[in-house]
Amino acid sequence: RNETEQKLADIWAQVLQVQQVGAYDHFFDIGGHSLAGMKMLALVHQELGVELSLKDLFQSPTVEGLAQVIASSEKGAAVSISPAKKQDTYPVSSPQKRMYVLQQLEGAQTSYNMPAVLRLTGELDVERLNSVMQQLMQRHEAFRTTFELKDGETVQRIWEEAECEMAYFEAAEEETERIVSEFIKPFRIDRLPLFRMGLIKHSDTEHVLLFDMHHIISDGASVGVLIEELSKLYDGEILEPLRIQYKDYAVWQQQFIQSELYKKQEEHWLKELEGELPVLTLPTDYSRPAVQTFAGDRIAFSLEA
């Protein structure tokens, strides 16, 4: 009904990958979730010049409602992250620094591996699949990144080249679970690669594609990007070059930590959390151990329709 609603509907359709969005559609009813919400709000900031919060989305989860919030908000230019200058090593982001420490804990081993298993139906060109993966290794620096300590600080090193040899198996269907279990092995985060790939052939038209990568270079959203780009390149599509990589965000974040705005935020939370903090006590089956362990179990069950 107006330009803001139209632009907002187009952004929602792009983020949620739906054909059409109506003025009264509820963001979370048509496939939205918090990660998609953050992506959508970033695009709103970029294209409409208005910075909104997730709270705004939860309170006004329709195109109509959010357009009204936008109309009453102050406009301002979005800050763009610039590519970092080329150097031997780069700083890491806060989550990566935390992940580096957690990986050193005794017993961590494969606790921060991110495996994915995809069933492929139809004829498969294995050579083309291998070629596509090499393209993705060059496209995304994360696949060519290692982590180390330098002068007491965690840093990331990006290599010009990285090999990713695909493990190949020919096996019956019942062997799949055993192969997947053996495929998932600990990574050394100071050595390449932090990503591995495998393929199980059941027949000429039935394959299982295996991925495993360390959480320090990837997250749930990244896996979605990997699968989407893998599919497009395999189908012969040409992808737009990437303007920035994750290391550029890490450099930007380090600069932000030196800013006045960050110092104000830090002061706020130091005041908010001063004094003795209560121990988090959630109802659990067992007492929290003095030292964190990675012990767990797997329970398989089915749900009726």
ChimeraX commands (.cxc) that place a marker at each C-alpha (Angstrom):
marker #1 position 0.00,0.00,0.00 radius 0.5
marker #1 position 3.04,2.23,0.20 radius 0.5
marker #1 position 6.73,2.16,-0.75 radius 0.5
marker #1 position 7.99,1.13,2.69 radius 0.5
marker #1 position 5.64,-1.87,2.87 radius 0.5
marker #1 position 6.67,-2.92,-0.65 radius 0.5
marker #1 position 10.40,-2.72,0.12 radius 0.5
marker #1 position 9.88,-4.54,3.39 radius 0.5
marker #1 position 7.85,-7.30,1.71 radius 0.5
marker #1 position 10.61,-7.73,-0.91 radius 0.5
marker #1 position 13.25,-8.07,1.84 radius 0.5
marker #1 position 11.13,-10.63,3.71 radius 0.5
marker #1 position 10.61,-12.65,0.52 radius 0.5
marker #1 position 14.37,-12.60,-0.14 radius 0.5
marker #1 position 15.34,-13.68,3.39 radius 0.5
marker #1 position 12.59,-16.29,3.83 radius 0.5
marker #1 position 12.83,-17.50,0.21 radius 0.5
marker #1 position 9.10,-17.28,-0.44 radius 0.5
marker #1 position 7.35,-16.05,-3.59 radius 0.5
marker #1 position 5.11,-13.43,-2.05 radius 0.5
marker #1 position 4.59,-11.72,1.31 radius 0.5
marker #1 position 1.37,-10.00,2.34 radius 0.5
marker #1 position 0.93,-6.94,4.56 radius 0.5
marker #1 position -0.60,-9.04,7.37 radius 0.5
marker #1 position 1.72,-12.08,7.18 radius 0.5
marker #1 position 3.38,-12.94,10.50 radius 0.5
marker #1 position 7.17,-13.18,10.13 radius 0.5
marker #1 position 7.50,-16.24,12.38 radius 0.5
marker #1 position 4.48,-18.02,10.87 radius 0.5
marker #1 position 5.89,-17.95,7.32 radius 0.5
marker #1 position 9.26,-19.48,8.17 radius 0.5
marker #1 position 11.07,-16.76,10.12 radius 0.5
marker #1 position 13.31,-17.36,13.13 radius 0.5
marker #1 position 15.77,-15.26,15.13 radius 0.5
marker #1 position 18.74,-15.71,12.74 radius 0.5
marker #1 position 16.56,-14.88,9.74 radius 0.5
marker #1 position 15.25,-11.91,11.72 radius 0.5
marker #1 position 18.78,-10.56,12.28 radius 0.5
marker #1 position 19.55,-10.94,8.57 radius 0.5
marker #1 position 16.30,-9.18,7.64 radius 0.5
marker #1 position 16.94,-6.29,10.05 radius 0.5
marker #1 position 20.46,-5.87,8.64 radius 0.5
marker #1 position 18.99,-5.55,5.13 radius 0.5
marker #1 position 16.39,-3.06,6.40 radius 0.5
marker #1 position 19.22,-0.98,7.89 radius 0.5
marker #1 position 21.17,-1.21,4.65 radius 0.5
marker #1 position 18.33,-0.47,2.22 radius 0.5
marker #1 position 15.98,1.73,4.26 radius 0.5
marker #1 position 18.50,3.45,6.55 radius 0.5
marker #1 position 16.66,2.52,9.77 radius 0.5
marker #1 position 18.24,0.51,12.57 radius 0.5
marker #1 position 15.69,-1.74,14.28 radius 0.5
marker #1 position 16.08,-4.33,17.05 radius 0.5
marker #1 position 14.76,-7.88,17.38 radius 0.5
marker #1 position 12.41,-6.48,20.04 radius 0.5
marker #1 position 10.81,-4.30,17.33 radius 0.5
marker #1 position 10.28,-7.40,15.19 radius 0.5
marker #1 position 8.75,-9.41,18.04 radius 0.5
marker #1 position 6.40,-6.54,18.92 radius 0.5
marker #1 position 5.49,-5.81,15.27 radius 0.5
marker #1 position 5.91,-9.10,13.39 radius 0.5
marker #1 position 3.88,-8.12,10.27 radius 0.5
marker #1 position 4.89,-6.03,7.26 radius 0.5
marker #1 position 2.19,-3.53,8.16 radius 0.5
marker #1 position 3.33,-3.21,11.79 radius 0.5
marker #1 position 7.07,-3.06,11.06 radius 0.5
marker #1 position 6.51,-0.50,8.28 radius 0.5
marker #1 position 4.83,1.76,10.84 radius 0.5
marker #1 position 7.83,1.36,13.19 radius 0.5
marker #1 position 10.16,2.27,10.31 radius 0.5
marker #1 position 8.07,5.33,9.44 radius 0.5
marker #1 position 8.41,6.68,12.99 radius 0.5
marker #1 position 12.15,5.89,13.33 radius 0.5
marker #1 position 15.12,8.14,12.70 radius 0.5
marker #1 position 17.05,7.43,9.54 radius 0.5
marker #1 position 20.83,6.99,9.44 radius 0.5
marker #1 position 23.36,5.48,7.07 radius 0.5
marker #1 position 24.40,1.89,7.71 radius 0.5
marker #1 position 28.05,1.35,8.62 radius 0.5
marker #1 position 29.79,-0.82,6.03 radius 0.5
marker #1 position 32.64,-3.16,6.99 radius 0.5
marker #1 position 35.70,-2.62,4.79 radius 0.5
marker #1 position 38.11,-5.33,3.61 radius 0.5
marker #1 position 41.13,-5.54,5.94 radius 0.5
marker #1 position 44.65,-4.79,4.74 radius 0.5
marker #1 position 46.62,-7.89,3.78 radius 0.5
marker #1 position 48.86,-9.19,6.58 radius 0.5
marker #1 position 50.40,-12.45,7.85 radius 0.5
marker #1 position 47.86,-12.95,10.63 radius 0.5
marker #1 position 44.61,-11.31,11.68 radius 0.5
marker #1 position 42.80,-10.92,15.00 radius 0.5
marker #1 position 39.97,-13.33,15.79 radius 0.5
marker #1 position 36.41,-12.43,16.71 radius 0.5
marker #1 position 35.15,-12.81,20.30 radius 0.5
marker #1 position 33.30,-16.10,19.56 radius 0.5
marker #1 position 36.43,-17.51,17.86 radius 0.5
marker #1 position 38.60,-16.56,20.85 radius 0.5
marker #1 position 36.16,-18.33,23.17 radius 0.5
marker #1 position 36.04,-21.38,20.87 radius 0.5
marker #1 position 39.85,-21.55,20.77 radius 0.5
marker #1 position 39.97,-21.75,24.58 radius 0.5
marker #1 position 37.15,-24.31,24.81 radius 0.5
marker #1 position 38.88,-26.56,22.27 radius 0.5
marker #1 position 41.92,-26.78,24.56 radius 0.5
marker #1 position 39.87,-28.29,27.42 radius 0.5
marker #1 position 40.53,-31.92,28.16 radius 0.5
marker #1 position 37.90,-34.13,26.55 radius 0.5
marker #1 position 36.75,-31.56,23.96 radius 0.5
marker #1 position 37.96,-33.69,20.99 radius 0.5
marker #1 position 35.00,-33.73,18.56 radius 0.5
marker #1 position 32.58,-31.73,20.75 radius 0.5
marker #1 position 32.90,-28.69,18.46 radius 0.5
marker #1 position 32.81,-30.57,15.17 radius 0.5
marker #1 position 29.91,-29.66,12.90 radius 0.5
marker #1 position 29.03,-32.69,10.77 radius 0.5
marker #1 position 26.32,-32.70,8.09 radius 0.5
marker #1 position 25.01,-35.69,6.14 radius 0.5
marker #1 position 23.07,-35.24,2.88 radius 0.5
marker #1 position 21.36,-37.97,0.88 radius 0.5
marker #1 position 21.75,-37.45,-2.90 radius 0.5
marker #1 position 19.34,-39.12,-5.33 radius 0.5
marker #1 position 20.05,-39.31,-9.07 radius 0.5
marker #1 position 23.16,-39.62,-11.21 radius 0.5
marker #1 position 26.17,-37.87,-9.69 radius 0.5
marker #1 position 29.21,-36.44,-11.48 radius 0.5
marker #1 position 31.90,-37.02,-8.83 radius 0.5
marker #1 position 34.58,-35.12,-10.76 radius 0.5
marker #1 position 32.33,-32.07,-11.02 radius 0.5
marker #1 position 31.52,-32.31,-7.30 radius 0.5
marker #1 position 35.26,-32.34,-6.51 radius 0.5
marker #1 position 35.84,-29.34,-8.79 radius 0.5
marker #1 position 33.01,-27.40,-7.12 radius 0.5
marker #1 position 34.50,-28.03,-3.68 radius 0.5
marker #1 position 37.87,-26.69,-4.84 radius 0.5
marker #1 position 36.07,-23.55,-6.08 radius 0.5
marker #1 position 34.42,-23.13,-2.67 radius 0.5
marker #1 position 37.76,-23.59,-0.90 radius 0.5
marker #1 position 39.11,-20.66,-2.92 radius 0.5
marker #1 position 35.93,-18.59,-2.53 radius 0.5
marker #1 position 35.72,-18.82,1.27 radius 0.5
marker #1 position 38.83,-17.96,3.30 radius 0.5
marker #1 position 37.36,-19.81,6.30 radius 0.5
marker #1 position 38.23,-23.11,4.60 radius 0.5
marker #1 position 41.87,-21.96,4.36 radius 0.5
marker #1 position 42.21,-20.62,7.91 radius 0.5
marker #1 position 44.18,-21.93,10.90 radius 0.5
marker #1 position 44.45,-20.56,14.44 radius 0.5
marker #1 position 47.49,-20.06,16.66 radius 0.5
marker #1 position 48.89,-18.05,19.57 radius 0.5
marker #1 position 51.07,-15.06,18.73 radius 0.5
marker #1 position 52.56,-12.95,21.54 radius 0.5
marker #1 position 49.95,-14.43,23.88 radius 0.5
marker #1 position 47.00,-13.53,21.62 radius 0.5
marker #1 position 44.85,-15.86,19.51 radius 0.5
marker #1 position 45.20,-15.01,15.81 radius 0.5
marker #1 position 44.03,-16.50,12.53 radius 0.5
marker #1 position 46.24,-17.23,9.54 radius 0.5
marker #1 position 44.75,-17.43,6.04 radius 0.5
marker #1 position 46.58,-19.61,3.52 radius 0.5
marker #1 position 46.60,-19.02,-0.23 radius 0.5
marker #1 position 45.97,-22.68,-1.01 radius 0.5
marker #1 position 44.33,-25.56,0.85 radius 0.5
marker #1 position 43.67,-29.13,-0.23 radius 0.5
marker #1 position 40.42,-30.92,0.46 radius 0.5
marker #1 position 40.60,-34.53,-0.67 radius 0.5
marker #1 position 37.20,-36.19,-0.70 radius 0.5
marker #1 position 37.11,-39.52,1.14 radius 0.5
marker #1 position 35.31,-42.06,-1.07 radius 0.5
marker #1 position 33.46,-45.16,0.09 radius 0.5
marker #1 position 31.44,-47.84,-1.71 radius 0.5
marker #1 position 29.21,-49.55,0.82 radius 0.5
marker #1 position 25.79,-50.98,1.49 radius 0.5
marker #1 position 23.08,-48.86,3.13 radius 0.5
marker #1 position 23.51,-50.58,6.50 radius 0.5
marker #1 position 27.16,-49.51,6.62 radius 0.5
marker #1 position 26.29,-45.78,6.51 radius 0.5
marker #1 position 26.06,-45.14,10.26 radius 0.5
marker #1 position 29.43,-46.82,10.94 radius 0.5
marker #1 position 31.17,-44.85,8.15 radius 0.5
marker #1 position 29.68,-41.55,9.35 radius 0.5
marker #1 position 30.78,-42.28,12.92 radius 0.5
marker #1 position 34.37,-43.07,11.83 radius 0.5
marker #1 position 34.42,-40.04,9.48 radius 0.5
marker #1 position 33.99,-37.58,12.39 radius 0.5
marker #1 position 37.46,-37.14,13.91 radius 0.5
marker #1 position 39.13,-34.40,15.99 radius 0.5
marker #1 position 40.68,-31.41,14.17 radius 0.5
marker #1 position 43.97,-29.70,14.95 radius 0.5
marker #1 position 42.94,-26.03,14.74 radius 0.5
marker #1 position 46.52,-24.96,14.07 radius 0.5
marker #1 position 46.66,-27.13,10.91 radius 0.5
marker #1 position 44.77,-27.32,7.64 radius 0.5
marker #1 position 42.18,-28.42,6.86 radius 0.5
marker #1 position 39.47,-27.57,9.39 radius 0.5
marker #1 position 36.98,-28.96,6.88 radius 0.5
marker #1 position 36.63,-32.44,5.42 radius 0.5
marker #1 position 34.31,-34.04,2.91 radius 0.5
marker #1 position 33.32,-37.62,2.09 radius 0.5
marker #1 position 31.05,-39.50,-0.30 radius 0.5
marker #1 position 29.40,-42.88,0.22 radius 0.5
marker #1 position 28.22,-44.62,-2.95 radius 0.5
marker #1 position 25.32,-47.03,-2.47 radius 0.5
marker #1 position 24.50,-47.29,-6.19 radius 0.5
marker #1 position 24.83,-45.23,-9.39 radius 0.5
marker #1 position 21.84,-43.14,-8.29 radius 0.5
marker #1 position 22.12,-43.23,-4.48 radius 0.5
marker #1 position 24.89,-41.41,-2.61 radius 0.5
marker #1 position 25.43,-39.92,0.83 radius 0.5
marker #1 position 27.50,-36.72,1.03 radius 0.5
marker #1 position 29.40,-36.09,4.28 radius 0.5
marker #1 position 30.71,-32.78,5.62 radius 0.5
marker #1 position 32.58,-32.14,8.83 radius 0.5
marker #1 position 34.06,-28.80,9.92 radius 0.5
marker #1 position 35.17,-27.16,13.12 radius 0.5
marker #1 position 32.79,-24.71,14.79 radius 0.5
marker #1 position 35.59,-22.08,14.91 radius 0.5
marker #1 position 35.18,-21.54,11.13 radius 0.5
marker #1 position 31.47,-22.19,10.77 radius 0.5
marker #1 position 27.99,-22.10,12.31 radius 0.5
marker #1 position 24.50,-23.31,11.44 radius 0.5
marker #1 position 23.84,-20.46,9.02 radius 0.5
marker #1 position 27.18,-21.09,7.29 radius 0.5
marker #1 position 26.25,-24.73,6.60 radius 0.5
marker #1 position 23.14,-23.47,4.78 radius 0.5
marker #1 position 25.29,-21.12,2.68 radius 0.5
marker #1 position 27.70,-23.97,1.85 radius 0.5
marker #1 position 24.94,-26.32,0.67 radius 0.5
marker #1 position 23.21,-23.57,-1.34 radius 0.5
marker #1 position 26.40,-22.48,-3.11 radius 0.5
marker #1 position 27.49,-26.08,-3.70 radius 0.5
marker #1 position 24.15,-26.75,-5.43 radius 0.5
marker #1 position 24.36,-23.61,-7.58 radius 0.5
marker #1 position 27.94,-24.20,-8.71 radius 0.5
marker #1 position 27.19,-27.88,-9.46 radius 0.5
marker #1 position 24.28,-26.69,-11.65 radius 0.5
marker #1 position 26.64,-24.38,-13.55 radius 0.5
marker #1 position 25.58,-21.07,-12.02 radius 0.5
marker #1 position 28.12,-18.27,-11.56 radius 0.5
marker #1 position 28.28,-16.75,-8.08 radius 0.5
marker #1 position 28.86,-13.07,-7.36 radius 0.5
marker #1 position 32.33,-12.43,-5.88 radius 0.5
marker #1 position 32.40,-11.89,-2.11 radius 0.5
marker #1 position 33.13,-8.30,-1.06 radius 0.5
marker #1 position 34.30,-9.20,2.45 radius 0.5
marker #1 position 35.26,-12.32,4.39 radius 0.5
marker #1 position 34.84,-13.24,8.06 radius 0.5
marker #1 position 38.33,-12.01,8.97 radius 0.5
marker #1 position 37.25,-8.52,7.83 radius 0.5
marker #1 position 34.47,-8.63,10.43 radius 0.5
marker #1 position 36.98,-9.76,13.10 radius 0.5
marker #1 position 39.25,-6.79,12.27 radius 0.5
marker #1 position 36.24,-4.41,12.36 radius 0.5
marker #1 position 35.16,-5.83,15.74 radius 0.5
marker #1 position 38.63,-5.24,17.22 radius 0.5
marker #1 position 38.45,-1.61,16.07 radius 0.5
marker #1 position 34.97,-1.27,17.59 radius 0.5
marker #1 position 36.32,-2.53,20.94 radius 0.5
marker #1 position 38.57,0.54,21.03 radius 0.5
marker #1 position 35.66,2.95,20.44 radius 0.5
marker #1 position 33.89,5.21,22.96 radius 0.5
marker #1 position 30.56,3.48,22.32 radius 0.5
marker #1 position 32.04,0.13,23.31 radius 0.5
marker #1 position 33.55,1.62,26.48 radius 0.5
marker #1 position 30.14,3.01,27.46 radius 0.5
marker #1 position 28.54,-0.40,26.93 radius 0.5
marker #1 position 31.31,-2.04,28.95 radius 0.5
marker #1 position 30.82,0.42,31.82 radius 0.5
marker #1 position 27.08,-0.28,31.81 radius 0.5
marker #1 position 27.53,-4.05,32.15 radius 0.5
marker #1 position 30.32,-3.79,34.72 radius 0.5
marker #1 position 27.94,-1.75,36.86 radius 0.5
marker #1 position 24.98,-4.04,36.13 radius 0.5
marker #1 position 26.96,-7.17,37.09 radius 0.5
marker #1 position 28.99,-5.84,40.00 radius 0.5
marker #1 position 28.95,-7.62,43.35 radius 0.5
marker #1 position 28.45,-11.31,43.96 radius 0.5
marker #1 position 26.63,-13.05,41.13 radius 0.5
marker #1 position 24.20,-15.90,41.83 radius 0.5
marker #1 position 25.15,-19.36,40.59 radius 0.5
marker #1 position 22.86,-20.49,37.79 radius 0.5
marker #1 position 20.82,-23.38,39.16 radius 0.5
marker #1 position 18.68,-25.14,36.59 radius 0.5
marker #1 position 16.81,-28.37,37.34 radius 0.5
marker #1 position 19.06,-31.20,36.10 radius 0.5
marker #1 position 19.32,-34.95,36.62 radius 0.5
marker #1 position 22.79,-34.69,38.14 radius 0.5
marker #1 position 24.84,-32.15,40.08 radius 0.5
marker #1 position 26.98,-29.79,38.00 radius 0.5
marker #1 position 30.57,-31.16,38.11 radius 0.5
marker #1 position 33.42,-28.96,39.36 radius 0.5
marker #1 position 35.20,-29.46,36.02 radius 0.5
marker #1 position 33.24,-29.35,32.76 radius 0.5
marker #1 position 33.06,-32.64,30.90 radius 0.5
marker #1 position 31.79,-33.45,27.42 radius 0.5
marker #1 position 30.09,-36.70,28.40 radius 0.5
marker #1 position 26.72,-37.23,26.79 radius 0.5
marker #1 position 24.35,-39.81,25.38 radius 0.5
marker #1 position 22.13,-40.33,22.35 radius 0.5
marker #1 position 18.50,-41.36,22.56 radius 0.5
marker #1 position 16.64,-42.34,19.38 radius 0.5
marker #1 position 12.84,-42.24,19.24 radius 0.5
marker #1 position 10.00,-41.71,16.77 radius 0.5
marker #1 position 6.99,-39.40,16.95 radius 0.5
marker #1 position 3.61,-40.29,15.51 radius 0.5
marker #1 position 2.02,-37.89,13.03 radius 0.5
marker link #1:1,2 radius 0.2
marker link #1:2,3 radius 0.2
marker link #1:3,4 radius 0.2
marker link #1:4,5 radius 0.2
marker link #1:5,6 radius 0.2
marker link #1:6,7 radius 0.2
marker link #1:7,8 radius 0.2
marker link #1:8,9 radius 0.2
marker link #1:9,10 radius 0.2
marker link #1:10,11 radius 0.2
marker link #1:11,12 radius 0.2
marker link #1:12,13 radius 0.2
marker link #1:13,14 radius 0.2
marker link #1:14,15 radius 0.2
marker link #1:15,16 radius 0.2
marker link #1:16,17 radius 0.2
marker link #1:17,18 radius 0.2
marker link #1:18,19 radius 0.2
marker link #1:19,20 radius 0.2
marker link #1:20,21 radius 0.2
marker link #1:21,22 radius 0.2
marker link #1:22,23 radius 0.2
marker link #1:23,24 radius 0.2
marker link #1:24,25 radius 0.2
marker link #1:25,26 radius 0.2
marker link #1:26,27 radius 0.2
marker link #1:27,28 radius 0.2
marker link #1:28,29 radius 0.2
marker link #1:29,30 radius 0.2
marker link #1:30,31 radius 0.2
marker link #1:31,32 radius 0.2
marker link #1:32,33 radius 0.2
marker link #1:33,34 radius 0.2
marker link #1:34,35 radius 0.2
marker link #1:35,36 radius 0.2
marker link #1:36,37 radius 0.2
marker link #1:37,38 radius 0.2
marker link #1:38,39 radius 0.2
marker link #1:39,40 radius 0.2
marker link #1:40,41 radius 0.2
marker link #1:41,42 radius 0.2
marker link #1:42,43 radius 0.2
marker link #1:43,44 radius 0.2
marker link #1:44,45 radius 0.2
marker link #1:45,46 radius 0.2
marker link #1:46,47 radius 0.2
marker link #1:47,48 radius 0.2
marker link #1:48,49 radius 0.2
marker link #1:49,50 radius 0.2
marker link #1:50,51 radius 0.2
marker link #1:51,52 radius 0.2
marker link #1:52,53 radius 0.2
marker link #1:53,54 radius 0.2
marker link #1:54,55 radius 0.2
marker link #1:55,56 radius 0.2
marker link #1:56,57 radius 0.2
marker link #1:57,58 radius 0.2
marker link #1:58,59 radius 0.2
marker link #1:59,60 radius 0.2
marker link #1:60,61 radius 0.2
marker link #1:61,62 radius 0.2
marker link #1:62,63 radius 0.2
marker link #1:63,64 radius 0.2
marker link #1:64,65 radius 0.2
marker link #1:65,66 radius 0.2
marker link #1:66,67 radius 0.2
marker link #1:67,68 radius 0.2
marker link #1:68,69 radius 0.2
marker link #1:69,70 radius 0.2
marker link #1:70,71 radius 0.2
marker link #1:71,72 radius 0.2
marker link #1:72,73 radius 0.2
marker link #1:73,74 radius 0.2
marker link #1:74,75 radius 0.2
marker link #1:75,76 radius 0.2
marker link #1:76,77 radius 0.2
marker link #1:77,78 radius 0.2
marker link #1:78,79 radius 0.2
marker link #1:79,80 radius 0.2
marker link #1:80,81 radius 0.2
marker link #1:81,82 radius 0.2
marker link #1:82,83 radius 0.2
marker link #1:83,84 radius 0.2
marker link #1:84,85 radius 0.2
marker link #1:85,86 radius 0.2
marker link #1:86,87 radius 0.2
marker link #1:87,88 radius 0.2
marker link #1:88,89 radius 0.2
marker link #1:89,90 radius 0.2
marker link #1:90,91 radius 0.2
marker link #1:91,92 radius 0.2
marker link #1:92,93 radius 0.2
marker link #1:93,94 radius 0.2
marker link #1:94,95 radius 0.2
marker link #1:95,96 radius 0.2
marker link #1:96,97 radius 0.2
marker link #1:97,98 radius 0.2
marker link #1:98,99 radius 0.2
marker link #1:99,100 radius 0.2
marker link #1:100,101 radius 0.2
marker link #1:101,102 radius 0.2
marker link #1:102,103 radius 0.2
marker link #1:103,104 radius 0.2
marker link #1:104,105 radius 0.2
marker link #1:105,106 radius 0.2
marker link #1:106,107 radius 0.2
marker link #1:107,108 radius 0.2
marker link #1:108,109 radius 0.2
marker link #1:109,110 radius 0.2
marker link #1:110,111 radius 0.2
marker link #1:111,112 radius 0.2
marker link #1:112,113 radius 0.2
marker link #1:113,114 radius 0.2
marker link #1:114,115 radius 0.2
marker link #1:115,116 radius 0.2
marker link #1:116,117 radius 0.2
marker link #1:117,118 radius 0.2
marker link #1:118,119 radius 0.2
marker link #1:119,120 radius 0.2
marker link #1:120,121 radius 0.2
marker link #1:121,122 radius 0.2
marker link #1:122,123 radius 0.2
marker link #1:123,124 radius 0.2
marker link #1:124,125 radius 0.2
marker link #1:125,126 radius 0.2
marker link #1:126,127 radius 0.2
marker link #1:127,128 radius 0.2
marker link #1:128,129 radius 0.2
marker link #1:129,130 radius 0.2
marker link #1:130,131 radius 0.2
marker link #1:131,132 radius 0.2
marker link #1:132,133 radius 0.2
marker link #1:133,134 radius 0.2
marker link #1:134,135 radius 0.2
marker link #1:135,136 radius 0.2
marker link #1:136,137 radius 0.2
marker link #1:137,138 radius 0.2
marker link #1:138,139 radius 0.2
marker link #1:139,140 radius 0.2
marker link #1:140,141 radius 0.2
marker link #1:141,142 radius 0.2
marker link #1:142,143 radius 0.2
marker link #1:143,144 radius 0.2
marker link #1:144,145 radius 0.2
marker link #1:145,146 radius 0.2
marker link #1:146,147 radius 0.2
marker link #1:147,148 radius 0.2
marker link #1:148,149 radius 0.2
marker link #1:149,150 radius 0.2
marker link #1:150,151 radius 0.2
marker link #1:151,152 radius 0.2
marker link #1:152,153 radius 0.2
marker link #1:153,154 radius 0.2
marker link #1:154,155 radius 0.2
marker link #1:155,156 radius 0.2
marker link #1:156,157 radius 0.2
marker link #1:157,158 radius 0.2
marker link #1:158,159 radius 0.2
marker link #1:159,160 radius 0.2
marker link #1:160,161 radius 0.2
marker link #1:161,162 radius 0.2
marker link #1:162,163 radius 0.2
marker link #1:163,164 radius 0.2
marker link #1:164,165 radius 0.2
marker link #1:165,166 radius 0.2
marker link #1:166,167 radius 0.2
marker link #1:167,168 radius 0.2
marker link #1:168,169 radius 0.2
marker link #1:169,170 radius 0.2
marker link #1:170,171 radius 0.2
marker link #1:171,172 radius 0.2
marker link #1:172,173 radius 0.2
marker link #1:173,174 radius 0.2
marker link #1:174,175 radius 0.2
marker link #1:175,176 radius 0.2
marker link #1:176,177 radius 0.2
marker link #1:177,178 radius 0.2
marker link #1:178,179 radius 0.2
marker link #1:179,180 radius 0.2
marker link #1:180,181 radius 0.2
marker link #1:181,182 radius 0.2
marker link #1:182,183 radius 0.2
marker link #1:183,184 radius 0.2
marker link #1:184,185 radius 0.2
marker link #1:185,186 radius 0.2
marker link #1:186,187 radius 0.2
marker link #1:187,188 radius 0.2
marker link #1:188,189 radius 0.2
marker link #1:189,190 radius 0.2
marker link #1:190,191 radius 0.2
marker link #1:191,192 radius 0.2
marker link #1:192,193 radius 0.2
marker link #1:193,194 radius 0.2
marker link #1:194,195 radius 0.2
marker link #1:195,196 radius 0.2
marker link #1:196,197 radius 0.2
marker link #1:197,198 radius 0.2
marker link #1:198,199 radius 0.2
marker link #1:199,200 radius 0.2
marker link #1:200,201 radius 0.2
marker link #1:201,202 radius 0.2
marker link #1:202,203 radius 0.2
marker link #1:203,204 radius 0.2
marker link #1:204,205 radius 0.2
marker link #1:205,206 radius 0.2
marker link #1:206,207 radius 0.2
marker link #1:207,208 radius 0.2
marker link #1:208,209 radius 0.2
marker link #1:209,210 radius 0.2
marker link #1:210,211 radius 0.2
marker link #1:211,212 radius 0.2
marker link #1:212,213 radius 0.2
marker link #1:213,214 radius 0.2
marker link #1:214,215 radius 0.2
marker link #1:215,216 radius 0.2
marker link #1:216,217 radius 0.2
marker link #1:217,218 radius 0.2
marker link #1:218,219 radius 0.2
marker link #1:219,220 radius 0.2
marker link #1:220,221 radius 0.2
marker link #1:221,222 radius 0.2
marker link #1:222,223 radius 0.2
marker link #1:223,224 radius 0.2
marker link #1:224,225 radius 0.2
marker link #1:225,226 radius 0.2
marker link #1:226,227 radius 0.2
marker link #1:227,228 radius 0.2
marker link #1:228,229 radius 0.2
marker link #1:229,230 radius 0.2
marker link #1:230,231 radius 0.2
marker link #1:231,232 radius 0.2
marker link #1:232,233 radius 0.2
marker link #1:233,234 radius 0.2
marker link #1:234,235 radius 0.2
marker link #1:235,236 radius 0.2
marker link #1:236,237 radius 0.2
marker link #1:237,238 radius 0.2
marker link #1:238,239 radius 0.2
marker link #1:239,240 radius 0.2
marker link #1:240,241 radius 0.2
marker link #1:241,242 radius 0.2
marker link #1:242,243 radius 0.2
marker link #1:243,244 radius 0.2
marker link #1:244,245 radius 0.2
marker link #1:245,246 radius 0.2
marker link #1:246,247 radius 0.2
marker link #1:247,248 radius 0.2
marker link #1:248,249 radius 0.2
marker link #1:249,250 radius 0.2
marker link #1:250,251 radius 0.2
marker link #1:251,252 radius 0.2
marker link #1:252,253 radius 0.2
marker link #1:253,254 radius 0.2
marker link #1:254,255 radius 0.2
marker link #1:255,256 radius 0.2
marker link #1:256,257 radius 0.2
marker link #1:257,258 radius 0.2
marker link #1:258,259 radius 0.2
marker link #1:259,260 radius 0.2
marker link #1:260,261 radius 0.2
marker link #1:261,262 radius 0.2
marker link #1:262,263 radius 0.2
marker link #1:263,264 radius 0.2
marker link #1:264,265 radius 0.2
marker link #1:265,266 radius 0.2
marker link #1:266,267 radius 0.2
marker link #1:267,268 radius 0.2
marker link #1:268,269 radius 0.2
marker link #1:269,270 radius 0.2
marker link #1:270,271 radius 0.2
marker link #1:271,272 radius 0.2
marker link #1:272,273 radius 0.2
marker link #1:273,274 radius 0.2
marker link #1:274,275 radius 0.2
marker link #1:275,276 radius 0.2
marker link #1:276,277 radius 0.2
marker link #1:277,278 radius 0.2
marker link #1:278,279 radius 0.2
marker link #1:279,280 radius 0.2
marker link #1:280,281 radius 0.2
marker link #1:281,282 radius 0.2
marker link #1:282,283 radius 0.2
marker link #1:283,284 radius 0.2
marker link #1:284,285 radius 0.2
marker link #1:285,286 radius 0.2
marker link #1:286,287 radius 0.2
marker link #1:287,288 radius 0.2
marker link #1:288,289 radius 0.2
marker link #1:289,290 radius 0.2
marker link #1:290,291 radius 0.2
marker link #1:291,292 radius 0.2
marker link #1:292,293 radius 0.2
marker link #1:293,294 radius 0.2
marker link #1:294,295 radius 0.2
marker link #1:295,296 radius 0.2
marker link #1:296,297 radius 0.2
marker link #1:297,298 radius 0.2
marker link #1:298,299 radius 0.2
marker link #1:299,300 radius 0.2
marker link #1:300,301 radius 0.2
marker link #1:301,302 radius 0.2
marker link #1:302,303 radius 0.2
marker link #1:303,304 radius 0.2
marker link #1:304,305 radius 0.2
view
